[in-house]
Amino acid sequence: MVQALLNLDNNTNRILNFVKAKYDFNDKSEAVSFVVDYFIEMQKDPELKPEFMTKLKNLEKKGKFTGYKSLSKLRDELENA
């Protein structure tokens, strides 16, 4: 495990204390790990998430998915909608 000395501004310190209290963590290092893990999860591309793939497959099965051969055809449909 790596140890680090961090300089936190008051707002960041307050947020870490809030996360620590809300999730009943023992120390701020657990809160920092939680925040970083949460950020990593939120930054994943939607196409990599299983829920997104399931929704996309359902759309394709129901026929509500329209394919376009060119960007200009998509623009035409959007502008004339």
PDB file of N, CA, C and O in Angstrom:
ATOM      1  N   MET A   1       0.849  -1.174   0.000  1.00  0.00           N
ATOM      2  CA  MET A   1       0.000   0.000   0.000  1.00  0.00           C
ATOM      3  C   MET A   1       0.897   1.240   0.000  1.00  0.00           C
ATOM      4  O   MET A   1       1.924   1.276   0.678  1.00  0.00           O
ATOM      5  N   VAL A   2       0.504   2.232  -0.752  1.00  0.00           N
ATOM      6  CA  VAL A   2       1.246   3.480  -0.864  1.00  0.00           C
ATOM      7  C   VAL A   2       0.684   4.480   0.128  1.00  0.00           C
ATOM      8  O   VAL A   2      -0.531   4.579   0.293  1.00  0.00           O
ATOM      9  N   GLN A   3       1.550   5.212   0.780  1.00  0.00           N
ATOM     10  CA  GLN A   3       1.129   6.281   1.665  1.00  0.00           C
ATOM     11  C   GLN A   3       1.427   7.604   0.994  1.00  0.00           C
ATOM     12  O   GLN A   3       2.445   7.754   0.319  1.00  0.00           O
ATOM     13  N   ALA A   4       0.527   8.573   1.182  1.00  0.00           N
ATOM     14  CA  ALA A   4       0.709   9.878   0.562  1.00  0.00           C
ATOM     15  C   ALA A   4       0.305  10.967   1.547  1.00  0.00           C
ATOM     16  O   ALA A   4      -0.640  10.811   2.321  1.00  0.00           O
ATOM     17  N   LEU A   5       1.017  12.034   1.501  1.00  0.00           N
ATOM     18  CA  LEU A   5       0.698  13.219   2.288  1.00  0.00           C
ATOM     19  C   LEU A   5      -0.011  14.178   1.335  1.00  0.00           C
ATOM     20  O   LEU A   5       0.551  14.578   0.316  1.00  0.00           O
ATOM     21  N   LEU A   6      -1.248  14.543   1.672  1.00  0.00           N
ATOM     22  CA  LEU A   6      -2.055  15.389   0.791  1.00  0.00           C
ATOM     23  C   LEU A   6      -2.311  16.738   1.423  1.00  0.00           C
ATOM     24  O   LEU A   6      -2.513  16.836   2.633  1.00  0.00           O
ATOM     25  N   ASN A   7      -2.302  17.775   0.612  1.00  0.00           N
ATOM     26  CA  ASN A   7      -2.745  19.096   1.035  1.00  0.00           C
ATOM     27  C   ASN A   7      -4.152  19.296   0.481  1.00  0.00           C
ATOM     28  O   ASN A   7      -4.348  19.326  -0.734  1.00  0.00           O
ATOM     29  N   LEU A   8      -5.123  19.432   1.369  1.00  0.00           N
ATOM     30  CA  LEU A   8      -6.520  19.571   0.971  1.00  0.00           C
ATOM     31  C   LEU A   8      -7.020  20.962   1.323  1.00  0.00           C
ATOM     32  O   LEU A   8      -6.707  21.492   2.389  1.00  0.00           O
ATOM     33  N   ASP A   9      -7.789  21.545   0.431  1.00  0.00           N
ATOM     34  CA  ASP A   9      -8.428  22.807   0.795  1.00  0.00           C
ATOM     35  C   ASP A   9      -9.612  22.500   1.718  1.00  0.00           C
ATOM     36  O   ASP A   9      -9.975  21.338   1.901  1.00  0.00           O
ATOM     37  N   ASN A  10     -10.201  23.529   2.291  1.00  0.00           N
ATOM     38  CA  ASN A  10     -11.266  23.335   3.276  1.00  0.00           C
ATOM     39  C   ASN A  10     -12.475  22.618   2.692  1.00  0.00           C
ATOM     40  O   ASN A  10     -13.067  21.758   3.344  1.00  0.00           O
ATOM     41  N   ASN A  11     -12.841  22.973   1.464  1.00  0.00           N
ATOM     42  CA  ASN A  11     -14.007  22.359   0.849  1.00  0.00           C
ATOM     43  C   ASN A  11     -13.780  20.868   0.609  1.00  0.00           C
ATOM     44  O   ASN A  11     -14.660  20.059   0.904  1.00  0.00           O
ATOM     45  N   THR A  12     -12.622  20.493   0.084  1.00  0.00           N
ATOM     46  CA  THR A  12     -12.316  19.089  -0.165  1.00  0.00           C
ATOM     47  C   THR A  12     -12.282  18.312   1.140  1.00  0.00           C
ATOM     48  O   THR A  12     -12.783  17.190   1.211  1.00  0.00           O
ATOM     49  N   ASN A  13     -11.701  18.896   2.162  1.00  0.00           N
ATOM     50  CA  ASN A  13     -11.663  18.255   3.468  1.00  0.00           C
ATOM     51  C   ASN A  13     -13.075  18.030   4.012  1.00  0.00           C
ATOM     52  O   ASN A  13     -13.369  16.975   4.574  1.00  0.00           O
ATOM     53  N   ARG A  14     -13.939  19.019   3.842  1.00  0.00           N
ATOM     54  CA  ARG A  14     -15.326  18.921   4.297  1.00  0.00           C
ATOM     55  C   ARG A  14     -16.057  17.801   3.559  1.00  0.00           C
ATOM     56  O   ARG A  14     -16.805  17.036   4.168  1.00  0.00           O
ATOM     57  N   ILE A  15     -15.838  17.707   2.250  1.00  0.00           N
ATOM     58  CA  ILE A  15     -16.496  16.667   1.453  1.00  0.00           C
ATOM     59  C   ILE A  15     -16.007  15.285   1.879  1.00  0.00           C
ATOM     60  O   ILE A  15     -16.806  14.359   2.022  1.00  0.00           O
ATOM     61  N   LEU A  16     -14.704  15.144   2.079  1.00  0.00           N
ATOM     62  CA  LEU A  16     -14.176  13.848   2.521  1.00  0.00           C
ATOM     63  C   LEU A  16     -14.721  13.461   3.893  1.00  0.00           C
ATOM     64  O   LEU A  16     -15.014  12.291   4.139  1.00  0.00           O
ATOM     65  N   ASN A  17     -14.858  14.437   4.782  1.00  0.00           N
ATOM     66  CA  ASN A  17     -15.461  14.151   6.090  1.00  0.00           C
ATOM     67  C   ASN A  17     -16.909  13.712   5.940  1.00  0.00           C
ATOM     68  O   ASN A  17     -17.364  12.818   6.652  1.00  0.00           O
ATOM     69  N   PHE A  18     -17.633  14.333   5.022  1.00  0.00           N
ATOM     70  CA  PHE A  18     -19.021  13.962   4.765  1.00  0.00           C
ATOM     71  C   PHE A  18     -19.106  12.530   4.236  1.00  0.00           C
ATOM     72  O   PHE A  18     -19.919  11.738   4.710  1.00  0.00           O
ATOM     73  N   VAL A  19     -18.265  12.200   3.253  1.00  0.00           N
ATOM     74  CA  VAL A  19     -18.260  10.846   2.675  1.00  0.00           C
ATOM     75  C   VAL A  19     -17.878   9.828   3.743  1.00  0.00           C
ATOM     76  O   VAL A  19     -18.470   8.751   3.824  1.00  0.00           O
ATOM     77  N   LYS A  20     -16.899  10.170   4.551  1.00  0.00           N
ATOM     78  CA  LYS A  20     -16.448   9.281   5.632  1.00  0.00           C
ATOM     79  C   LYS A  20     -17.586   8.995   6.604  1.00  0.00           C
ATOM     80  O   LYS A  20     -17.789   7.848   7.002  1.00  0.00           O
ATOM     81  N   ALA A  21     -18.323  10.023   6.985  1.00  0.00           N
ATOM     82  CA  ALA A  21     -19.430   9.855   7.929  1.00  0.00           C
ATOM     83  C   ALA A  21     -20.608   9.120   7.292  1.00  0.00           C
ATOM     84  O   ALA A  21     -21.207   8.243   7.915  1.00  0.00           O
ATOM     85  N   LYS A  22     -20.935   9.475   6.062  1.00  0.00           N
ATOM     86  CA  LYS A  22     -22.111   8.879   5.400  1.00  0.00           C
ATOM     87  C   LYS A  22     -21.941   7.380   5.204  1.00  0.00           C
ATOM     88  O   LYS A  22     -22.885   6.619   5.416  1.00  0.00           O
ATOM     89  N   TYR A  23     -20.760   6.951   4.806  1.00  0.00           N
ATOM     90  CA  TYR A  23     -20.528   5.540   4.515  1.00  0.00           C
ATOM     91  C   TYR A  23     -19.830   4.812   5.661  1.00  0.00           C
ATOM     92  O   TYR A  23     -19.405   3.666   5.507  1.00  0.00           O
ATOM     93  N   ASP A  24     -19.714   5.475   6.803  1.00  0.00           N
ATOM     94  CA  ASP A  24     -19.159   4.889   8.017  1.00  0.00           C
ATOM     95  C   ASP A  24     -17.760   4.312   7.804  1.00  0.00           C
ATOM     96  O   ASP A  24     -17.456   3.206   8.248  1.00  0.00           O
ATOM     97  N   PHE A  25     -16.917   5.083   7.116  1.00  0.00           N
ATOM     98  CA  PHE A  25     -15.527   4.678   6.914  1.00  0.00           C
ATOM     99  C   PHE A  25     -14.730   4.964   8.175  1.00  0.00           C
ATOM    100  O   PHE A  25     -15.083   5.840   8.965  1.00  0.00           O
ATOM    101  N   ASN A  26     -13.649   4.212   8.352  1.00  0.00           N
ATOM    102  CA  ASN A  26     -12.806   4.379   9.540  1.00  0.00           C
ATOM    103  C   ASN A  26     -11.897   5.596   9.458  1.00  0.00           C
ATOM    104  O   ASN A  26     -11.592   6.222  10.474  1.00  0.00           O
ATOM    105  N   ASP A  27     -11.462   5.929   8.241  1.00  0.00           N
ATOM    106  CA  ASP A  27     -10.572   7.068   8.083  1.00  0.00           C
ATOM    107  C   ASP A  27     -10.761   7.702   6.708  1.00  0.00           C
ATOM    108  O   ASP A  27     -11.498   7.190   5.866  1.00  0.00           O
ATOM    109  N   LYS A  28     -10.081   8.822   6.502  1.00  0.00           N
ATOM    110  CA  LYS A  28     -10.224   9.551   5.241  1.00  0.00           C
ATOM    111  C   LYS A  28      -9.633   8.793   4.059  1.00  0.00           C
ATOM    112  O   LYS A  28     -10.057   8.994   2.921  1.00  0.00           O
ATOM    113  N   SER A  29      -8.663   7.926   4.315  1.00  0.00           N
ATOM    114  CA  SER A  29      -8.084   7.179   3.195  1.00  0.00           C
ATOM    115  C   SER A  29      -9.133   6.272   2.552  1.00  0.00           C
ATOM    116  O   SER A  29      -9.125   6.088   1.335  1.00  0.00           O
ATOM    117  N   GLU A  30     -10.029   5.708   3.350  1.00  0.00           N
ATOM    118  CA  GLU A  30     -11.121   4.909   2.787  1.00  0.00           C
ATOM    119  C   GLU A  30     -12.070   5.795   1.991  1.00  0.00           C
ATOM    120  O   GLU A  30     -12.587   5.379   0.954  1.00  0.00           O
ATOM    121  N   ALA A  31     -12.299   7.006   2.467  1.00  0.00           N
ATOM    122  CA  ALA A  31     -13.169   7.945   1.751  1.00  0.00           C
ATOM    123  C   ALA A  31     -12.544   8.354   0.419  1.00  0.00           C
ATOM    124  O   ALA A  31     -13.238   8.446  -0.593  1.00  0.00           O
ATOM    125  N   VAL A  32     -11.240   8.597   0.422  1.00  0.00           N
ATOM    126  CA  VAL A  32     -10.547   8.959  -0.824  1.00  0.00           C
ATOM    127  C   VAL A  32     -10.629   7.805  -1.812  1.00  0.00           C
ATOM    128  O   VAL A  32     -10.914   8.024  -2.989  1.00  0.00           O
ATOM    129  N   SER A  33     -10.386   6.584  -1.358  1.00  0.00           N
ATOM    130  CA  SER A  33     -10.467   5.417  -2.238  1.00  0.00           C
ATOM    131  C   SER A  33     -11.864   5.269  -2.823  1.00  0.00           C
ATOM    132  O   SER A  33     -12.020   4.964  -4.005  1.00  0.00           O
ATOM    133  N   PHE A  34     -12.883   5.485  -1.989  1.00  0.00           N
ATOM    134  CA  PHE A  34     -14.268   5.390  -2.450  1.00  0.00           C
ATOM    135  C   PHE A  34     -14.551   6.424  -3.536  1.00  0.00           C
ATOM    136  O   PHE A  34     -15.131   6.098  -4.571  1.00  0.00           O
ATOM    137  N   VAL A  35     -14.143   7.665  -3.302  1.00  0.00           N
ATOM    138  CA  VAL A  35     -14.392   8.741  -4.267  1.00  0.00           C
ATOM    139  C   VAL A  35     -13.682   8.454  -5.589  1.00  0.00           C
ATOM    140  O   VAL A  35     -14.257   8.659  -6.659  1.00  0.00           O
ATOM    141  N   VAL A  36     -12.452   7.989  -5.522  1.00  0.00           N
ATOM    142  CA  VAL A  36     -11.698   7.682  -6.739  1.00  0.00           C
ATOM    143  C   VAL A  36     -12.343   6.520  -7.482  1.00  0.00           C
ATOM    144  O   VAL A  36     -12.496   6.584  -8.702  1.00  0.00           O
ATOM    145  N   ASP A  37     -12.723   5.464  -6.776  1.00  0.00           N
ATOM    146  CA  ASP A  37     -13.387   4.327  -7.421  1.00  0.00           C
ATOM    147  C   ASP A  37     -14.703   4.748  -8.069  1.00  0.00           C
ATOM    148  O   ASP A  37     -15.029   4.305  -9.170  1.00  0.00           O
ATOM    149  N   TYR A  38     -15.454   5.602  -7.383  1.00  0.00           N
ATOM    150  CA  TYR A  38     -16.719   6.101  -7.933  1.00  0.00           C
ATOM    151  C   TYR A  38     -16.474   6.906  -9.205  1.00  0.00           C
ATOM    152  O   TYR A  38     -17.202   6.760 -10.186  1.00  0.00           O
ATOM    153  N   PHE A  39     -15.460   7.747  -9.187  1.00  0.00           N
ATOM    154  CA  PHE A  39     -15.117   8.546 -10.365  1.00  0.00           C
ATOM    155  C   PHE A  39     -14.735   7.645 -11.533  1.00  0.00           C
ATOM    156  O   PHE A  39     -15.169   7.877 -12.662  1.00  0.00           O
ATOM    157  N   ILE A  40     -13.935   6.630 -11.275  1.00  0.00           N
ATOM    158  CA  ILE A  40     -13.524   5.700 -12.339  1.00  0.00           C
ATOM    159  C   ILE A  40     -14.751   5.015 -12.940  1.00  0.00           C
ATOM    160  O   ILE A  40     -14.849   4.872 -14.159  1.00  0.00           O
ATOM    161  N   GLU A  41     -15.663   4.601 -12.104  1.00  0.00           N
ATOM    162  CA  GLU A  41     -16.876   3.929 -12.594  1.00  0.00           C
ATOM    163  C   GLU A  41     -17.722   4.866 -13.453  1.00  0.00           C
ATOM    164  O   GLU A  41     -18.278   4.447 -14.469  1.00  0.00           O
ATOM    165  N   MET A  42     -17.820   6.130 -13.049  1.00  0.00           N
ATOM    166  CA  MET A  42     -18.630   7.089 -13.805  1.00  0.00           C
ATOM    167  C   MET A  42     -17.976   7.473 -15.132  1.00  0.00           C
ATOM    168  O   MET A  42     -18.670   7.883 -16.062  1.00  0.00           O
ATOM    169  N   GLN A  43     -16.667   7.346 -15.230  1.00  0.00           N
ATOM    170  CA  GLN A  43     -15.968   7.741 -16.445  1.00  0.00           C
ATOM    171  C   GLN A  43     -15.904   6.633 -17.489  1.00  0.00           C
ATOM    172  O   GLN A  43     -15.412   6.863 -18.594  1.00  0.00           O
ATOM    173  N   LYS A  44     -16.389   5.439 -17.166  1.00  0.00           N
ATOM    174  CA  LYS A  44     -16.382   4.355 -18.144  1.00  0.00           C
ATOM    175  C   LYS A  44     -17.271   4.734 -19.315  1.00  0.00           C
ATOM    176  O   LYS A  44     -18.281   5.417 -19.147  1.00  0.00           O
ATOM    177  N   ASP A  45     -16.894   4.294 -20.482  1.00  0.00           N
ATOM    178  CA  ASP A  45     -17.711   4.529 -21.661  1.00  0.00           C
ATOM    179  C   ASP A  45     -19.029   3.783 -21.532  1.00  0.00           C
ATOM    180  O   ASP A  45     -19.045   2.637 -21.082  1.00  0.00           O
ATOM    181  N   PRO A  46     -20.143   4.415 -21.919  1.00  0.00           N
ATOM    182  CA  PRO A  46     -21.448   3.759 -21.766  1.00  0.00           C
ATOM    183  C   PRO A  46     -21.533   2.420 -22.495  1.00  0.00           C
ATOM    184  O   PRO A  46     -22.218   1.507 -22.033  1.00  0.00           O
ATOM    185  N   GLU A  47     -20.838   2.294 -23.635  1.00  0.00           N
ATOM    186  CA  GLU A  47     -20.933   1.047 -24.376  1.00  0.00           C
ATOM    187  C   GLU A  47     -20.264  -0.111 -23.646  1.00  0.00           C
ATOM    188  O   GLU A  47     -20.464  -1.269 -24.011  1.00  0.00           O
ATOM    189  N   LEU A  48     -19.477   0.185 -22.628  1.00  0.00           N
ATOM    190  CA  LEU A  48     -18.840  -0.878 -21.862  1.00  0.00           C
ATOM    191  C   LEU A  48     -19.707  -1.366 -20.709  1.00  0.00           C
ATOM    192  O   LEU A  48     -19.450  -2.432 -20.150  1.00  0.00           O
ATOM    193  N   LYS A  49     -20.722  -0.603 -20.352  1.00  0.00           N
ATOM    194  CA  LYS A  49     -21.578  -0.999 -19.249  1.00  0.00           C
ATOM    195  C   LYS A  49     -22.632  -1.995 -19.737  1.00  0.00           C
ATOM    196  O   LYS A  49     -23.253  -1.763 -20.774  1.00  0.00           O
ATOM    197  N   PRO A  50     -22.842  -3.081 -19.025  1.00  0.00           N
ATOM    198  CA  PRO A  50     -23.808  -4.100 -19.453  1.00  0.00           C
ATOM    199  C   PRO A  50     -25.234  -3.566 -19.577  1.00  0.00           C
ATOM    200  O   PRO A  50     -25.984  -4.008 -20.447  1.00  0.00           O
ATOM    201  N   GLU A  51     -25.618  -2.614 -18.709  1.00  0.00           N
ATOM    202  CA  GLU A  51     -26.977  -2.065 -18.774  1.00  0.00           C
ATOM    203  C   GLU A  51     -27.208  -1.343 -20.104  1.00  0.00           C
ATOM    204  O   GLU A  51     -28.283  -1.437 -20.696  1.00  0.00           O
ATOM    205  N   PHE A  52     -26.187  -0.627 -20.558  1.00  0.00           N
ATOM    206  CA  PHE A  52     -26.295   0.097 -21.822  1.00  0.00           C
ATOM    207  C   PHE A  52     -26.447  -0.876 -22.985  1.00  0.00           C
ATOM    208  O   PHE A  52     -27.264  -0.654 -23.878  1.00  0.00           O
ATOM    209  N   MET A  53     -25.660  -1.955 -22.978  1.00  0.00           N
ATOM    210  CA  MET A  53     -25.737  -2.949 -24.052  1.00  0.00           C
ATOM    211  C   MET A  53     -27.108  -3.610 -24.074  1.00  0.00           C
ATOM    212  O   MET A  53     -27.655  -3.858 -25.149  1.00  0.00           O
ATOM    213  N   THR A  54     -27.673  -3.899 -22.903  1.00  0.00           N
ATOM    214  CA  THR A  54     -29.001  -4.503 -22.825  1.00  0.00           C
ATOM    215  C   THR A  54     -30.049  -3.566 -23.408  1.00  0.00           C
ATOM    216  O   THR A  54     -30.913  -3.999 -24.170  1.00  0.00           O
ATOM    217  N   LYS A  55     -29.978  -2.290 -23.056  1.00  0.00           N
ATOM    218  CA  LYS A  55     -30.937  -1.318 -23.594  1.00  0.00           C
ATOM    219  C   LYS A  55     -30.807  -1.197 -25.105  1.00  0.00           C
ATOM    220  O   LYS A  55     -31.812  -1.116 -25.811  1.00  0.00           O
ATOM    221  N   LEU A  56     -29.584  -1.184 -25.602  1.00  0.00           N
ATOM    222  CA  LEU A  56     -29.356  -1.066 -27.035  1.00  0.00           C
ATOM    223  C   LEU A  56     -29.907  -2.280 -27.775  1.00  0.00           C
ATOM    224  O   LEU A  56     -30.531  -2.129 -28.825  1.00  0.00           O
ATOM    225  N   LYS A  57     -29.687  -3.476 -27.247  1.00  0.00           N
ATOM    226  CA  LYS A  57     -30.210  -4.695 -27.878  1.00  0.00           C
ATOM    227  C   LYS A  57     -31.729  -4.697 -27.886  1.00  0.00           C
ATOM    228  O   LYS A  57     -32.343  -5.134 -28.859  1.00  0.00           O
ATOM    229  N   ASN A  58     -32.346  -4.212 -26.804  1.00  0.00           N
ATOM    230  CA  ASN A  58     -33.809  -4.128 -26.762  1.00  0.00           C
ATOM    231  C   ASN A  58     -34.336  -3.160 -27.814  1.00  0.00           C
ATOM    232  O   ASN A  58     -35.350  -3.430 -28.458  1.00  0.00           O
ATOM    233  N   LEU A  59     -33.647  -2.033 -27.991  1.00  0.00           N
ATOM    234  CA  LEU A  59     -34.061  -1.083 -29.021  1.00  0.00           C
ATOM    235  C   LEU A  59     -33.970  -1.704 -30.412  1.00  0.00           C
ATOM    236  O   LEU A  59     -34.864  -1.513 -31.236  1.00  0.00           O
ATOM    237  N   GLU A  60     -32.905  -2.440 -30.672  1.00  0.00           N
ATOM    238  CA  GLU A  60     -32.733  -3.072 -31.982  1.00  0.00           C
ATOM    239  C   GLU A  60     -33.816  -4.118 -32.233  1.00  0.00           C
ATOM    240  O   GLU A  60     -34.303  -4.234 -33.358  1.00  0.00           O
ATOM    241  N   LYS A  61     -34.201  -4.878 -31.215  1.00  0.00           N
ATOM    242  CA  LYS A  61     -35.228  -5.907 -31.362  1.00  0.00           C
ATOM    243  C   LYS A  61     -36.605  -5.302 -31.619  1.00  0.00           C
ATOM    244  O   LYS A  61     -37.389  -5.844 -32.397  1.00  0.00           O
ATOM    245  N   LYS A  62     -36.896  -4.183 -30.969  1.00  0.00           N
ATOM    246  CA  LYS A  62     -38.211  -3.566 -31.086  1.00  0.00           C
ATOM    247  C   LYS A  62     -38.379  -2.775 -32.374  1.00  0.00           C
ATOM    248  O   LYS A  62     -39.488  -2.350 -32.697  1.00  0.00           O
ATOM    249  N   GLY A  63     -37.297  -2.572 -33.110  1.00  0.00           N
ATOM    250  CA  GLY A  63     -37.400  -1.875 -34.385  1.00  0.00           C
ATOM    251  C   GLY A  63     -37.416  -0.367 -34.263  1.00  0.00           C
ATOM    252  O   GLY A  63     -37.736   0.319 -35.233  1.00  0.00           O
ATOM    253  N   LYS A  64     -37.084   0.163 -33.115  1.00  0.00           N
ATOM    254  CA  LYS A  64     -37.064   1.612 -32.929  1.00  0.00           C
ATOM    255  C   LYS A  64     -35.693   2.192 -33.229  1.00  0.00           C
ATOM    256  O   LYS A  64     -35.439   3.367 -32.964  1.00  0.00           O
ATOM    257  N   PHE A  65     -34.828   1.390 -33.769  1.00  0.00           N
ATOM    258  CA  PHE A  65     -33.464   1.798 -34.067  1.00  0.00           C
ATOM    259  C   PHE A  65     -33.352   2.043 -35.567  1.00  0.00           C
ATOM    260  O   PHE A  65     -33.683   1.168 -36.367  1.00  0.00           O
ATOM    261  N   THR A  66     -32.890   3.219 -35.948  1.00  0.00           N
ATOM    262  CA  THR A  66     -32.765   3.563 -37.364  1.00  0.00           C
ATOM    263  C   THR A  66     -31.293   3.714 -37.711  1.00  0.00           C
ATOM    264  O   THR A  66     -30.547   4.419 -37.032  1.00  0.00           O
ATOM    265  N   GLY A  67     -30.892   3.040 -38.780  1.00  0.00           N
ATOM    266  CA  GLY A  67     -29.520   3.157 -39.240  1.00  0.00           C
ATOM    267  C   GLY A  67     -29.416   4.195 -40.351  1.00  0.00           C
ATOM    268  O   GLY A  67     -30.347   4.353 -41.140  1.00  0.00           O
ATOM    269  N   TYR A  68     -28.306   4.896 -40.418  1.00  0.00           N
ATOM    270  CA  TYR A  68     -28.072   5.907 -41.443  1.00  0.00           C
ATOM    271  C   TYR A  68     -26.774   5.591 -42.159  1.00  0.00           C
ATOM    272  O   TYR A  68     -25.772   5.240 -41.537  1.00  0.00           O
ATOM    273  N   LYS A  69     -26.809   5.720 -43.476  1.00  0.00           N
ATOM    274  CA  LYS A  69     -25.612   5.443 -44.260  1.00  0.00           C
ATOM    275  C   LYS A  69     -24.684   6.644 -44.333  1.00  0.00           C
ATOM    276  O   LYS A  69     -23.501   6.506 -44.641  1.00  0.00           O
ATOM    277  N   SER A  70     -25.223   7.819 -44.050  1.00  0.00           N
ATOM    278  CA  SER A  70     -24.377   9.003 -44.080  1.00  0.00           C
ATOM    279  C   SER A  70     -24.880  10.015 -43.052  1.00  0.00           C
ATOM    280  O   SER A  70     -26.036   9.977 -42.631  1.00  0.00           O
ATOM    281  N   LEU A  71     -24.009  10.893 -42.672  1.00  0.00           N
ATOM    282  CA  LEU A  71     -24.351  11.935 -41.715  1.00  0.00           C
ATOM    283  C   LEU A  71     -25.342  12.930 -42.319  1.00  0.00           C
ATOM    284  O   LEU A  71     -26.176  13.489 -41.607  1.00  0.00           O
ATOM    285  N   SER A  72     -25.250  13.147 -43.611  1.00  0.00           N
ATOM    286  CA  SER A  72     -26.162  14.097 -44.251  1.00  0.00           C
ATOM    287  C   SER A  72     -27.612  13.605 -44.206  1.00  0.00           C
ATOM    288  O   SER A  72     -28.530  14.413 -44.062  1.00  0.00           O
ATOM    289  N   LYS A  73     -27.830  12.291 -44.329  1.00  0.00           N
ATOM    290  CA  LYS A  73     -29.198  11.761 -44.230  1.00  0.00           C
ATOM    291  C   LYS A  73     -29.754  11.933 -42.825  1.00  0.00           C
ATOM    292  O   LYS A  73     -30.935  12.234 -42.655  1.00  0.00           O
ATOM    293  N   LEU A  74     -28.913  11.745 -41.827  1.00  0.00           N
ATOM    294  CA  LEU A  74     -29.335  11.976 -40.450  1.00  0.00           C
ATOM    295  C   LEU A  74     -29.677  13.444 -40.243  1.00  0.00           C
ATOM    296  O   LEU A  74     -30.701  13.763 -39.638  1.00  0.00           O
ATOM    297  N   ARG A  75     -28.830  14.339 -40.741  1.00  0.00           N
ATOM    298  CA  ARG A  75     -29.106  15.779 -40.607  1.00  0.00           C
ATOM    299  C   ARG A  75     -30.398  16.149 -41.300  1.00  0.00           C
ATOM    300  O   ARG A  75     -31.188  16.917 -40.750  1.00  0.00           O
ATOM    301  N   ASP A  76     -30.639  15.621 -42.499  1.00  0.00           N
ATOM    302  CA  ASP A  76     -31.884  15.918 -43.211  1.00  0.00           C
ATOM    303  C   ASP A  76     -33.096  15.506 -42.400  1.00  0.00           C
ATOM    304  O   ASP A  76     -34.066  16.257 -42.300  1.00  0.00           O
ATOM    305  N   GLU A  77     -33.044  14.304 -41.815  1.00  0.00           N
ATOM    306  CA  GLU A  77     -34.188  13.844 -41.037  1.00  0.00           C
ATOM    307  C   GLU A  77     -34.399  14.687 -39.784  1.00  0.00           C
ATOM    308  O   GLU A  77     -35.535  14.988 -39.416  1.00  0.00           O
ATOM    309  N   LEU A  78     -33.300  15.069 -39.128  1.00  0.00           N
ATOM    310  CA  LEU A  78     -33.426  15.888 -37.933  1.00  0.00           C
ATOM    311  C   LEU A  78     -33.925  17.283 -38.244  1.00  0.00           C
ATOM    312  O   LEU A  78     -34.720  17.839 -37.486  1.00  0.00           O
ATOM    313  N   GLU A  79     -33.472  17.860 -39.348  1.00  0.00           N
ATOM    314  CA  GLU A  79     -33.904  19.214 -39.691  1.00  0.00           C
ATOM    315  C   GLU A  79     -35.335  19.242 -40.175  1.00  0.00           C
ATOM    316  O   GLU A  79     -36.000  20.267 -40.029  1.00  0.00           O
ATOM    317  N   ASN A  80     -35.836  18.165 -40.745  1.00  0.00           N
ATOM    318  CA  ASN A  80     -37.197  18.125 -41.274  1.00  0.00           C
ATOM    319  C   ASN A  80     -38.178  17.471 -40.324  1.00  0.00           C
ATOM    320  O   ASN A  80     -39.320  17.208 -40.702  1.00  0.00           O
ATOM    321  N   ALA A  81     -37.762  17.206 -39.113  1.00  0.00           N
ATOM    322  CA  ALA A  81     -38.650  16.540 -38.144  1.00  0.00           C
ATOM    323  C   ALA A  81     -39.640  17.527 -37.558  1.00  0.00           C
ATOM    324  O   ALA A  81     -40.466  17.153 -36.727  1.00  0.00           O
TER     325      ALA A  81
END
